[in-house]
Amino acid sequence: MSDSGARQRTSTSVDRNGQKRSLPQISRIGVVGAGVMGRSIAEAVIYGGFGVTLFDVDLDFARAQMEVTLVQITKRIDSGKAPQSSIDQVDLTVADSISNLSDCDLVIEAIAEDLPLKKSLFLELERHLSKEAILATNTSSLSPNSIFSGLSERGRSIGLHFFNPATHMKLVEIIPTQFTTPETLDVAFEFVKRIGKSPVQAQVSPGFIVNRVARPYYSNSWRLLDESQLTPREIDALLVGCGGFKMGPFELMDLIGHDVNEAVTRSVFEQLYYDPKYRPSIRQRELVAAGLLGRKSGRGIYDHEVRGDRGEETPPGDGSDREKNKAPEDHGNFTFNGVIGEEIAPLLIRSNLAIAFNHGPDSHLLDGTTITITDGRSANELEATHGGKGSIILDYFFDVSKTSTIAFSRSNAVSDEQVEQVRSLLSSCSIELIEVGDVPGLVVARTISSIINIACELEGSAVASREDIDLAMRLGVNYPKGPFEFARAIGPKRVLELLLRLSNFYGDGYFSPSIHLRHLATTA
């Protein structure tokens, strides 16, 4: 490994506001904590051309992780993802003492989410580093203001929240503290860009951007499991096959680890003074208590030890049980004496069905029944407004060409025979209908509306900009759209209307619209 050599202390750079200013030159990075996250950060930093010193209280473990990193770099070279010359330029060392980080210009902490432990680490680091060195925490749920509160030079402290695995995930949340200097913030942005990542800025707030806006994706799935007739597999399939998400919430929580996911949810809930929109799930708590943590323990929501990762289950939304690319068949005429909401039309256009609105005496199979997209009301509530005529409610769908699964509910006046005719109608479009029971807001609509609500809360309270929130959710958790992109697709007024109805129905505060969503709906 090469020596880092002499380093310039400053350089002239263009800051994130386009102004030239003299910024400290960063060339050697310290990473404290050689676990999965720390090792991944170290590797990502190496690809940016920086020298790295890795430290862990377990020296043997740190050395073993250094070897793992070198193997990973070699694999990237062999696969053509890195040039052969890069292996000769790797500058990676392991420190046998924290004092050996003294030549680092930036130290990133990636240890356990334990506030006293982090505070103690940074107090010790401050004693060994130069006054120009920047101290960064990778915390995902603790307040950087609290972590750095004991330092004498708090202006050079900052949050740099990477996402796992840091080698592949493009997002880094940059969180300045109350004391972070503009110079430190500019250096952080420059560093993140140099290692090929996309920075977004968030003010110190529970969960920052991603871990706060993402809470409804998980918590609403637990609520649906409690109140509907849906299985975890069906909820996953609906959010993938209808909502367009890459992974369903239960599959994703199994991947993350229920211990990690539940701890973050609980931390955000407590830090926000027990706001009911962030309430954790008792079911998930009991999974953790039983040691059923997901993939890492072999079992969580799904059994990962039988038939691969998902046991008996079919991965949600993979389309293995249908021919997605098959051209729709011509089923001839479909006579329907009722009302089809105009938003259903794209589904019908996808098929070759000819819809005849025939009000004659022989067309009574769905006599008077209304098929609409959810507006937050239950099917039986809608039935009452239609004079006792039946109501079938479909969930939101965004890209009809990719929609494979849609949730629906029906009122008491709708018979099994009527439902089967609607199933036949949509099966001609290669779309599977999944009945959820009379659940207001169904699955995709209420999940995405809740995500939009939290995003509006963050923007309105100046935690982050609208653009950064959208970028963070696309890059940090691979959402198909950012929350405000979803809001534009649905319409803010419609989101507000749906949440108001849900809030009135449930009365527990979970769906309560934020004042910032109300403002957005009135100005859109």
VOMARFI-959198 format. One record per residue: x, y, z of N, C-alpha, C in turn; residue in one letter. Coordinates in steps of 0.05 Angstrom, whole numbers, plus 5000, padded with zeros to 4 digits. Each point is the difference from the previous one (the first is absolute). Layout:
# residues N
XYZXYZXYZA...
***
This chain:
# residues 524
501749765000498350245000501850255000M499150204985501750244998499650195023S502050175004499950205021498250234990D498550125018498250224991501650254993S502550025010501750234992499150265012G501450214991499450275010497450094987A498550165015497450094990499850315002R498850114980499450295001497750045020Q500050215015497950055019497650144988R500450154979497850144988500249994969T497750054987500050024971497750194992S500250114977497950184990498049834985T497550015010497949844988497550184997S498249904983497450134997498149865019V498850155019498249885020497449944987D498149885016497549904989498250234991R500650255008498550234991501350144976N502149874989501350114976502150215006G500750045025502050205007502749885004Q502150144992502749905005500850075028K501149805014501050055027502249795006R501650075020502149825008499049795019S500149754991498949785016502349825009L499849875023502049815009500249774979P502449924995500549784981499649735015Q498349834990499549745012501549794984I501749855013501349784985500049745015S499950015027500049755015497549995018R498649774999497549975014500349785021I499150055024499949805021497149895002G499849745003497449875005500149855025V498350065019500049875026497649815001V500649755004497949794999500349844975G500849745003500649834977497849804994A497650065010497749834994499150024971G497749904994499050004973499950284988V499050195016499750274990502750144998M501749985020502650135000501749904978G500149734996501749894979499050094973R497350014996498850094975500750294994S499950175021500850284996502950024992I501749855014502950014993500549934971A498649794990500449924972499050214981E497750125006498950224983501950234999A501350075023501850225001502549954983V500949755001502449924985499550044970I497649934990499450044972500050294992Y499850185020500150284995502950114998G501949825005502850074997501350105026G498649955023501150095026501549785013F502050075017501249815018498249965024G499949765010498249935022501549865023V499550095024500949865024497649905015T499949735003497749875013500749945029L498250065019500549945028497549865012F500649805016497949875016501249915026D498450005021501049915026501049714999V498949854981501049724996501950014977D502650015006502050034979500149774980L499749755010500049774982497650014981D497750095010497750034983500550214978F501250225008500550214981501949904978A502049855007501949894980498649814981R498249835012498549824983498250154980A498850225010498350164982501650144979Q502550075006501750124979500449804978M500549755007500449804980497549964983E497750015013497449974986499850234980V500750245008499850234982501849974976T502449905004501949964978498949784980L498749805011498849794983497750124984V498450185012497850124986501050184978Q502150155005501250174979501049834977I501349785006500949814979497749904983T497849935013497649914986498950214981K500150255009499150224982501850034976R502649965005501950024977499549774981I499649765010499549764983497550034984D498050135011497450034986500050254982S502250144999500250234983498950265011G499249995026498850245012502150195012K502549924999502250175010502549934983A501750204994502449944984502049845015P501649844985502149835012501950175017Q500650244991502050175013499050095028S497449985005499050105025501049845024S500549744996500949845023502750095010I501750104981502750105008499950275014D497750144997499850265012498550005027Q499049765008498549995025501850065023V499150195017501550085024498149955024D500249755010498249925022501749885022L499850125024501549905023498149965023T500949845019498549955025501550135023V498650165016501350135023499749825024A502249965015499949845024499350175024D499850264996499250185022498650244988S498150115015498550234989501850244995I502250015014501950224996501349994972S499949764987501249974973498250134979N497850115008498350154981500750294999L502250085013500750285003500650144973S500749854980500750134974497650014981D497649935010497650004984498850284998C499050074977498750264996497049995006D498949764998497249955005499749725013L498649995022499549745013497049955001V499249774989497149924999499649785020I498250055019499349805020497749824991E500349735002497949824992499949775021A499550085025499849805022497149975007I499549865022497349945008498450255007A497349994996498350235005499650025030E502150095013500050035029501150285006D498350185011500850285003502450045019L500149885024502350045017502649894987P499849784985502349894987501150194978L498250114984500850184979501250265012K498750115021501150245012502849965011K500449775013502649945011502149974977S499249874978501949974978500950274989L498150184995500850264988501650175019F499649985026501750145019502849904998L500449744997502749894997501250084974E498449994978501150074974500950295000L498550185012500750285001502850055012E500749835019502650035013502349924982R499549844979502149904984500250134972H497850124991500050114973500750295000L500850104976500750284998497450175002S500350265005497650175004498650054973K501349934978498750034974498549754991E500549775013498749754992497050015005A498549874983497150005002499149735013I498150025018499049775014497149954990L499549754990497449944989498849755012A497450015005498649765010498249894978T499949734999498249874981497449925013N499350125022497649935015497550014981T498249815004497550004985497650105016S500350015026497750075016500550185024S502550045008500750175022500550294991L499850185018500450294994503050064999S501050104977502850085000500650235020P498050165006500450215020500749885027N498749785006500649865026502749854998S500549884978502549844997502450185003I500050254989502350175001499950215022F498149985018499550215020502450055018S501749815005502250035018502650104988G500050044973502550084987500650305005L502550074999500750285003500150144973S500249844978500150114973497649894984E497650085007497649884988499650094971R501350214992499650114973500949814978G501849815007501049814980498749735002R497749995013498549755002497650004981S499249764991497849984980499049714999I497649974991498949734995500449934970G501049764995500249894973498749735001L497549994992498549755002500149854973H501649784999500149834977497849795002F499549874977497949794999501349744992F499149785012501249744997499049854975N501849894983502950025002501150264988P501850135014501050264992501549994973A500949764993501449974974498250034977T497449945004498150014978497950225002H499250075024497950205004501250274995M498650164983501050254991499550245019K498249965019499150225017501750035025L500650255007501150065026498550255011V498849975024498750225013502150165015E500150264995501950175015498450165020I500749985026498550125021501850195016I499850264995501650195016498750035028P501750045020499150055027499450295004T499250085024499550285006502650174998Q502349865001502650145000501749964976F499249824981501549954977500650254984T502550044993500750254985499349964970T499550224986499549984971502349864985P502450055010502449874987499849705003E499449905024499749715005497949884982T497750144998497849904983500949984971L501550204990500950004972502049774995D501749965019502049784998498549734999V497949975016498549765001498749944973A498850214988498849974974502049924979F502350145000502149944981501049715003E500449915024500949735005498049794990F497550045006497949814992499949984970V500250224986499950004971502549864989K502350045013502549894990499949695001R498649895019499949715002497649894983I498950174983498049914982497249975011G499450135022497449995012498450254995K497449995005498250234998499350105027S500950245007499350115027497350145001P498749965022497650165007500450115028V498950245005500450135026497449985016Q500349925025497849995019500850135026A498150155012500550115026499849785021Q501150045023499849805021497149975008V499049764995497249935006499849705001S498249895017499949715002499749854974P501849824994499949854975501150144976G500750265003500950174977497949994978F500849924975498049984979498949724996I501849824992499149734991498749845023V501349995022499049835022497450125013N499450244993497550115010497749984979R500650084976498049984979499249714994V501849815004499549724994498349865021A499650125024498649865021497349894992R498350164985497349894993500149754982P502249974985500249774983500049745016Y501250025024500149775018497649995018Y499450235014497949995020497349954989S499450114976497449954988499649714992N502249864993499849724993499249845025S501050075023499349865025497050065007W499150244996497250075005498249844981R500849974975498449854981499849715008L502249895010500149725009498049965023L499850205017498249985023497150024993D499350174980497250064996498849884974E501649904982499049904975500249695000S499049894977500349714996502449934984Q501850204997502449964983502249855015L501649864985502449875010502450184994T502349965014502450164993500749974971P499749764988500749964972498350184982R497450025007498250164983500650305003E500650095024500750285004502550074984I502049825002502550044984499350014970D498449814991499449994972498550254990A498250115017498550244992501850244998L501850045019501750244999502149984978L500749764992501949964978498550014973V497949844998498549964975498250234993G499250165020498250224995501350275006C501550015022501350255008502650054986G501349794989502450034985502550005017G499849925025502449995018501749764993F502650025005501849784992499649765018K499550045025499649785019497650075018M498549805007497850045019501050065027G498350125018501050075027500849775017P498749774999500749785017502649874990F500249974974502549904988502350185007E499650264999502150205006500749995029L498149985018500649995029501549755006M499449784987501649755004502950044991D500350164979502750054990501650185018L498750225009501350195018500649875027I498249845010500149885027497950145017G498249845012497950125016501050145025H502349915010501150145024500950284992D501250034977500950274991497650174993V498149894985497750154990498350095024N499549825019498350075023501450205017E502649985004501550195016499950284989A500350034973499850264987497250125003V498049834996497250095003499550105028T500949855019499650075029501550255007R502450044989501650235006498750254989S499149994974498650234988497550065015V498549805008497550035015500550155026F502049915015500650125026501050294997E501850044980501150274996497950204990Q497949914988497950184991497750015020L500749945025498150025022497549844995Y500449764990497949794998497850094981Y500750134978498250074979498849734989D497349975000498849754992500649924971P500850184983500749934972502449824999K501649985022502449844999499949775020Y497749935009499749795021501149734990R501749875016501149744993497949785001P500649774989498249785000500749805022S497949925015500449805020500849734988I498849944977500749754986503049994993R501150234991502850004993501749985025Q499250135022501449985025500249715009R497849854997500049725008501749824982E500250074974501849864983502950035010L500750255007502750055010500549855026V498050005018500349865026500449704996A498849904978500349714994502549944985A501550204992502549964985499549944970G497650064991499349964972500650264984L502550044994500950264990500050034970L499449794986500050014970502249834989G501150084978502049844985502449925018R500950195016502449945016499649795021K497549955008499549795020498749764987S499550014974498849784986497050014998G498850165016497150025000499150275012R498050114987498850255010497049984993G499150184982497349964989499949764983I502249954985500249774982502249815011Y499849754991501949805007502250014979D502450075008502250034981501849754999H499349795015501649765001498849784983E497650044990498649804983499650114973V500849854979499750084972501050284995R502550055008501250264995499150205020G499950254992499550225018497150025009D498149904985497250055007498449755005R501449775005498549765007497949934979G497649965009497849924983498950234983E500850255008498750234987501250074973E498450124983501050114975500950295004T502450084991500850285004497950194990P499350215015497850184992500750144974P498050004983500250174976501949904979G500949755002501949914979498649894975D497449985002498449924977500549724991G501049825017500649734992497549844995S497750095010497549844997498350114977D501050194984498550094977501850084978R499050004975501650084977499650304996E501850155011499750295000500050124972K501649884982500250124974498149904979N498149835010498149884982498050224991K499450014974498150204990497249935011A498550205008497349955011498249874979P498349825009498249864981497650184996E498649954977497550134994497849855013D498750115021497849875013497350094991H499950164978497550084989498850235016G497350005001498650225013499649945030N500250215016499449975029497850205006F497749905007497750175005499850055030T500050265007500150075029498150235005F497849935015498050205006500850135027N501950185000500950125024501750244993G501850075018501750244997502949925002V501550054979502949965002501450275001I501550055022501450255003501950044977G500450254992501650064977502949915004E500949975025502849925005500449704995E497849854997500349724994500649964970I499350204984500349974971502749904990A502350095011502649904990500249695003P498849895021500049715002498549864978L497850124992498349894979501350034973L501350234996501450054975502349804996I501249915022502249804999499049744989R497449945005498849754988498750064974S499049804987498550034975497049995004N499250065025497149985006498550244988L497649944991498250214991498050045022A500050245013498250055022497450124990I497849875005497450104991498450085025A499450265002498450105022497049964993F499149765005497349924991498250015025N497950164999498150025022497549844994H500249814982497649844993499349805021G497749874998499149825020501649745003P501649934979501549765001502850045012D500650245008502750065009499950085030S499749805016499650055029502049875018H502149884988501949855017501350185021L500850244992501250195019498250255002L497449955001498150224998500550215021D500750244990500450235018502650015015G501649794999502549995015502050204989T501450135018502050204992502849885005T501850034980502849925002501650264999I501450065022501650245001502749965013T501750204997502650005015499550125028I501449895019499650085028500350315004T498350105017500350285009500250015031D500549775012500349995029497649905015G497749984986497649895013499949704997R498649875018499649714998497949944979S499949764991498149924979497150035011A499649925025497350025011499150295004N501950175006499450285002499150114973E501449924979499350094973497349884992L499549755008497549884993497650165012E500450105024497950155012499450264985A502150124988499650254985498749944973T500149754991498949934974497249875002H498750055022497349905004499849705002G502149885012499949715004501149844977G500750134978501349864977502849925008K501049794988502649905008502350174991G502349985015502450154994502449815000S501650024979502549864998502250214998I501949995018502150205001502749884993I501450124981502749914992502150195012L502449905004502250155011501250184978D501850195008501550164981501749824983Y500450074975502149884983501250234984F502649984994501450234988500849954972F501049764994500949934973498549764991D497950044984498249784993501549784984V502150084986501549804984501649815018S500550085025501649845018498449885023K497550095003498449915022499249714997T500649845020499449714999498049915021S499650165021498449935022498650255011T497449985006498550235011498349905023I500050155022498249945022497250104995A498049865010497350104998498449935025F497950155004498149945021497250034988S498149885014497250014990498150045024R497850134993497950055021498349745003S498250015019498449765006498149934978N499250194983498149954979501249874976A502749974999501349884977500349705004V499049854981500149715002502649884990S500549745007502349864990499949994969D497749964989499749994971500950264987E499250225012500950264989503050045002Q501249925022502950025004501449834979V499049764994501349834981499950124972E497950154994499950134974502150224998Q500450155021502150215001502749874998V500449775015502549864998500649924971R497949904987500449914972500750244982S498750235005500650244985503050075003L501150005024502750095004502049784994L499249755002501949784993500650014970S498250114984500550034972502250204995S500650175020502250194999502549895014C500049745007502249885015500450135027S497750085012500150125027498549825020I501349945022498849845021498750195020E497649945008498650145021500349865027L500750145021500249895026498150145019I498149855011498050125018501250055027E499550245011501350075026498050025023V497449964994498050065020499450304998G498050095015499250284997501950195015D502450024990502250165012500050284987V499550215014500150274988502750074989P500250114976502650084989501649774989G499049765003501349764990503049995008L501849934981502849955007501950224989V500250024974501950184987499250295006V497550074997499150275003500650115028A499449855020500450115027502949995008R501549814990502949995005501450244988T499650054974501350224987499150275010I497450025006499050255011501350065027S500449805016501450045026502950084996S501349894980502850074994500050304992I498250084983499850284991499650185024I498349925018499450165024502550065016N501649795005502450035015502050184985I500249964974501850174983499250295002A497550064999499050285003500850115027C499849835020500750085027503050085002E501749854986502950065000500650254985L498750034976500550254985499050245015E497649985010498750235013501550095025G501349815014501550085024503050044994S500650034974502850074991502149805007A499249745003501949795004501649954974V498650014978501449954974498350124978A501250054977498650114977498449794986S498050094985498349814985501749844981R502050124986501749864981501749795014E501150075023501749815014498449775012D497550055008498349795010499449804978I499250104977499549824977502549834993D502250144998502549864992500849795021L499750085025500849825022498349745000A497450024995498349775000500449824975M500750134978500649834976502649855003R502150145010502649885002500549845026L498850095022500549875026498449755004G497549984989498449765003498849914974V500950114978499249914973497050034995N498750215011497250054994499750064970Y497849914988499650064971499650294994P499050155019499850294998500650125027K500950265000500250145025497350075011G499750065025497350065012498650234985P501550214993498750234986499349934971F501549824988499449904974497449835001E499749845021497549865004497750195004F500550215016497950205005499050134975A501950064982499250134974498449804983R500749745001498649804985497149965010A499750015026497449955012498350265002I501450225008498750255005499950055030G501450215010500150055029497250025013P498050124986497450035011498749725005K500549834981498949735003501449845023R502650045003501449885022498950105026V499650265003498950125024497249895005L498349984980497349905003500049715011E501849844988500249725008500849985030L502150155007501049995028497950115020L498650204992497950115018497949795006L499249864979498049795004501049765016R502549934995501249795016500350085029L500950255004500350105027497450005015S497950084987497350005012499149725006N500649814982499249725004501449875024F502650045001501649865021500150155026Y500350264998499950175024502349975019G502249884991502349955018502450184994D499750184981502250184993502049904980G499949754993502049884982499950144973Y497650054990499750114973499550305001F500450135022499450285002501850174981S498750154982501650164980501650225014P502450044992501750215011499050274989S500550215015499350274991501350074973I502449884996501550064976498749874975H498849765004498549884978497550164994L498850115020497650174996500850254984R502350115006500950244985500549924971H501449774996500649914973497449964984L498049885012497549954986498550254993A500450215016498550254994501550174979T502649954996501650164981500649854974T499449745000500649854975498250074977A
***
